[in-house]
Amino acid sequence: MRAPLDSPVMAGFVSQLQAVNTLAEQSPGFVWRLQTPEGDATAVRAFDDQRILLNITVWESVEALKNFTYGGSHLAAYRDRAKWFEPPTEAYLALWWVPAGHLPDVKEAIDRLQYRREHGDTPEAFSFAKPYPPPEAPSANPVAPTVVPPESH
C-alpha cells in the first residue's frame, strides 16, 4: 500500500472493499475468499512489511476469475490501483489448481507466490498470461492469491 489502511490515501480503496467483495461472491465461478470476521482480509499480515496486503480467492476456472478481474464493476477499481498501491517490482500474483473442496491457507499462498517468483510460470504457479490446464483430477479449482496490489479485493 502507499500508506496505512486508515490513511486518507487509502480511503478510496477501503470504501470499495465491501462492494467489490460482494460483487466477487456473486460472480459466476466464485467459490471462496479468505476473510476475517470483519468480512475482508485486510487484517491478515503475512509479511514483515505491514503495507503488503494478501488476497486469496478460489474460483471454478481461470476464465471465471479473469472475467471478474478485468470486467464489469471491478475493472474500475483495478484500473485505479496505482492510487493505492506501489508498482510491483516482482510477481504479485500466483494462480494454481487445488482439489475441489480444498481451501488454501496463507502459507500455501505465500509458498506458491514465492515459487512463481523464483521459477516463472509453471504448472505449480502461473499467471493469467500463461495459464496451465488443471491436473488430471476429477475436479479442481484454481486459486488466486495476490499480493501488492490485489487483483481482486
C-alpha positions, 0 to 999 in steps of 0.5 A, spaced: 500 500 500 502 507 499 500 508 506 496 505 512 489 502 511 486 508 515 490 513 511 486 518 507 490 515 501 487 509 502 480 511 503 478 510 496 480 503 496 477 501 503 470 504 501 470 499 495 472 493 499 465 491 501 462 492 494 467 489 490 467 483 495 460 482 494 460 483 487 466 477 487 461 472 491 456 473 486 460 472 480 459 466 476 465 461 478 466 464 485 467 459 490 471 462 496 475 468 499 479 468 505 476 473 510 476 475 517 470 476 521 470 483 519 468 480 512 475 482 508 482 480 509 485 486 510 487 484 517 491 478 515 499 480 515 503 475 512 509 479 511 514 483 515 512 489 511 505 491 514 503 495 507 503 488 503 496 486 503 494 478 501 488 476 497 486 469 496 480 467 492 478 460 489 474 460 483 471 454 478 476 456 472 481 461 470 476 464 465 471 465 471 476 469 475 479 473 469 472 475 467 471 478 474 478 481 474 478 485 468 470 486 467 464 489 469 464 493 476 471 491 478 475 493 472 474 500 475 477 499 481 483 495 478 484 500 473 485 505 479 490 501 483 496 505 482 492 510 487 493 505 492 498 501 491 506 501 489 508 498 482 510 491 483 517 490 482 516 482 482 510 477 481 504 479 485 500 474 483 500 466 483 494 462 480 494 454 481 489 448 481 487 445 488 482 439 489 475 441 489 473 442 496 480 444 498 481 451 501 488 454 501 491 457 507 496 463 507 502 459 507 500 455 501 499 462 498 505 465 500 509 458 498 506 458 491 507 466 490 514 465 492 515 459 487 512 463 481 517 468 483 523 464 483 521 459 477 516 463 472 510 460 470 509 453 471 504 448 472 505 449 480 504 457 479 502 461 473 499 467 471 493 469 467 498 470 461 500 463 461 495 459 464 496 451 465 490 446 464 488 443 471 491 436 473 488 430 471 483 430 477 476 429 477 475 436 479 479 442 481 479 449 482 484 454 481 486 459 486 488 466 486 492 469 491 495 476 490 499 480 493 501 488 492 496 490 489 490 485 489 487 483 483 481 482 486 479 485 493 
